[in-house]
């Protein structure tokens, strides 16, 4: 579907509908005088911009009152864009209700778990379950779809904006009613709900549906299954709003693709995007770098996960930043080369569009210090020159458009429900970080030069020789069977501490941990051994025995584990493991701590494959030492030359008659690239004609093969 969007864009005299990479930004002309618009489109042409998102926060301008409409300015913007060869990803403008609506209907405002009203003054001040808000929002959507259905600038619809960014959890009476309806549909009977929620504990048994509330502020830990179901419900409530807007758009403009921008990045977990992906015509994502030792690894991780959510098909990078943002404690500007590297790393993982927030940096408002394509300094600036240069690079990469991700031999399983459940309260430790554990495994694979795909639990798992499932806490019976089949049919499963512990109702699998995976792994754990913050344990040198890492960790993050003088250290968690299957092999033992001498890392042959268990948090360095042993059993190794491993990230996209190899310099040093087959689409060559990756540079080679 995104290839259709790619070929729709173009001006009135543009007959070229060849797919190309899209380049642009959120465009907010309503913030500027009319005379600025002409300069905007002139600079867009100079930069190579061919798509912009319009109307995102324009509700108050488009509908100044309940029965007043003002589309004239947007008509002019749409005409101007089309005349200059720029397509419009037109937002439905429902992200933030206007003051007249919240004044007339304060009942649409969200409520916190403490009963506090979330007042207007920022954005997204609406309840996902409010019937009043839904009525007004859908009226606006219908008006916009009807007005612009045949406008030649329209290339896609953009539902709302970052759904759930500030209003995913609403505890209002509207939410309570909708939650009860959701629970009725899920459980049918109160007996089934009482069983699922374990309401025999703390005298919580319900005898009427009206007694059930969202998990509002309580005297102690609210019911854990109630909390988990409220997370499921809240994601579904936003998905239902997405569907409602989408259905009107499809009714009126069936040939125009519909999307909404996800936020697959650190810190955003309330929306189950793997579940939402099938509701839209193509996946879009917003991503912003969080400075730190793993910042670019996290960017790669999020782009990779977005590709996994999209099923490996091309997706749309709807927002990222040209330089500094405005909402972090310290907002650091990007260094030379990072604007292009960040953008092209998303392209490497499947993005067919590179867009920013926003086109022109605001002079007023809460985001006036957020960078943009045209900064406060204007077009005579290093930043705008970098934007123009990126536009030229994206033109050179036009052959990449439409190609899909080439599957890697290693997959990392990412499961939203395990994320939600594993980090709830009243657990063995409050220090567990599901996403960080997954990121550490990914960083370790990058350090080894081994490609990996982030995949969701609904994906086809058998395409990967090795499947890493960190902290797969919530394992229903059918998933346990699927993972067992995966291993018995030749796959090599690797999982970690706090995995397999509960079922879909957050009920513990009895008989010892790791519960649903106990038999497959051939181990039994009677009691967890979480560590105090800062405490560590040493493992013996079995993790490095025979290992040839072949690379170095450039991110500098160990995040709970290090390797020193032949020993690996673990943090956060330990398990007192008993081996229960004769064939289970102990790959490493604890050298220190309460479990000294007991197994720390195990692997059990299973059919034609195996299942391994890592019982502590090893961090990037520890995992980099361990992984070669785990990969060796599956015959997986880096396909990069030894000198590039850890220094260069390699990703591959594949089209019908070519594959595209992206080489991303992860370092601040110049990296010479040994001769590789293929035509250089973009990159720097030395005097001898071979590739040389400058600091933070990206090269792309087109290689034969379908």
Phi, psi and omega in degrees: 000325181293332177295328175296316178299318181301323184271351180280329186290150179147158182275181184296334181253013184262105180268356182279111178249023178294132178305138177215164175289139179270151184214127180177213188191171163294132181240123184237069184296337180296346178278354190230154175298157183303324184293340179287332185299322180294320176294323179304308184290330175296316180289329176298317178297319180298322183277347183085019179291132179231003175205143173221151173267128188235145170084013189300312180243050188248010186303312183297332179279321182285327181229086184291343179204173186306323182236030180240137180229142179223089180259356186302316182295322180288326174304314182294320179296314181298317179296318181296318178298313182298319181296339182249018173073027181245124178279155181248119166271095193273120179282153178280354173069016184268007186296323182222119181291149182284161181304323181297328182284316180289333176290316180286330185225072179297347179289356176272353185283140180293162179230136179280173179294344176269001180085012180274137177282136173269107189275161174296166179132345176236249180206166179057039180269068179209151179274128178300337184255009182285118177294331179291313177298316181302317180301312183289321180295316182290331175297317178297317180301316181296318178299316183291317181297320180293318185290321188251013183306321184251013182288131185292343179282339186289117178246339180197158173257141184240099184288123177049223176191125178045056182309126177088000183304317182238357186224027182295323182249109178240133186245024184287176176294326174300315179297321180298315179297316181292323178298317179297319178296319178297318180293321176302316180294325183284319189250342178071310184235155176294327178300317179294319178296315180300323177293312183298321183274354181059045188285358172296337178280136176057031172054049184255010186298131181264139178242359177207139181301328183293347179283346188274135180231164168298162180286073179287176181308126183230170184289339178211201181295122174297160180310124186295324179287327173300316178298315181295317179295326178293326174296315177300312181300316184296320175296318180293325180296318176292321177298323179295322176294318176304313179299319183298315178292316182301319184296323177293317180297318179291327178296316187269325182231070186297341183264359181258122182293151183241136175219174167213149186274117173286174176226067179279094179195169182303137176091350180249107184226359186287340183251126180277086186293331176298328178280331183280336194303325183287352183274349184237165185278332171207149183280137174235152181216149170249137179216138176228136182287132173257107186305139181165180185295337179245026190298316181281334171297319180294322176301312179298317179302311182293319178296320178296316179295321176300318177298320178297318177297325180278003180070025180083354180278162180300149180223178191242117171280100187280324180216137156205188188245144175287330181206236185288153170259189183235359191246003175268159180306318173230124187256102188269134176287152178285147178278164178306134179093340184285329177302311181288317182298316180300314181296314184287336175292324173295316178299320180302328181263019169114357180289127174259006176217138179237106182230159186236158157259118351229188182290302183243129183295129185295146176269344181214165177098176188292341183247027183291340178261009174276131183298163180210177179292321173251107185281176175306327181290345178089185183292338177276071185208153178299325182295312180294325177296324176293324176297313180298318179298319178297321178301321178293321178296318180295327175296319179294336182265015180308323179300339181288333186305132178090346180285155184252168178289134174278126184299138176268164179285340181248134174239144173246118184280126179240120188235114183301319184291326173293324176301309180299310188290321186291338184255013179287170181284176179057038180252173180302330176211146175265003184268353183294137180229099185302309185294324180295321178298315178298319179296323179298317177299319180295316179299321179295320177294321175299319180296331179271354182074027181254123178291143177216150176250138168276126184229151177268163184296341179272000182282166174283109188281334189291348181286350181252132177292323179238133179236115180261125183236078183289136178046049176281074192291317185260112184230100172296164184300321182292326177291321177301318178294320180296318179292325177294315177299319179304311182291316184295335180265015172111357178278158180241106183270137173233124177227179191225183175311151177058031177254151175069015192278322185232163176266191185294341178265009183065029173267137180292134170287115187281160177107001181114156181270158001274050166054248185296342182252006186300312182293317181299320183277341179069034178221166176216136180236126181271328185208138178287158177229064179297150182257148175294154182303124180095341178284147178223165174230155177259143172252155178289176188278014178299334181293335181255357182297119178075004184276136174235088187298321175072010181199177180233155178273114182267347182287337179078004183261130173254328170050046173115357179207146176220163173241120180221133175045049175082358180246146175251139178252147176240157179222176173074315195208145167220160177230141174270094189269135168246126177284126184249349179244131185302328185276354181292127182262139176265114181273334178203150178237159173287134177265328181229174177091181183297337183252025181307132181090346181268162181298142175243325178227128182231162174211132179241127171299140179218106184059235179268002182234210182202167177222121183246154183226130178245117194263007179214164178274112185269344183071177186298312184295317179295320179290325177298326177285324184280321191305319180305324178293321180289324181284330184300322182298333180262000182071030182256132176211168178294141174259011175272148171304147186306323183290346181261343186296129182086335181264332184232133172267130178249130173229158185227131168246147186230129175253187183294334183223013180200156170241151185239116181264118177262130177241116187246119179287114181276357188247176174260015181248162172282133183239112174289141183251121175303156184301127179235147180290148174126162177273131180280112177278322176207142182148167182259134177248147177278186182298332181270005177087358179271159181291142171225120179270113174288171179308126176062026183264159179233135173238150179229128178245134172265123182242151179291158177127137180256000000 
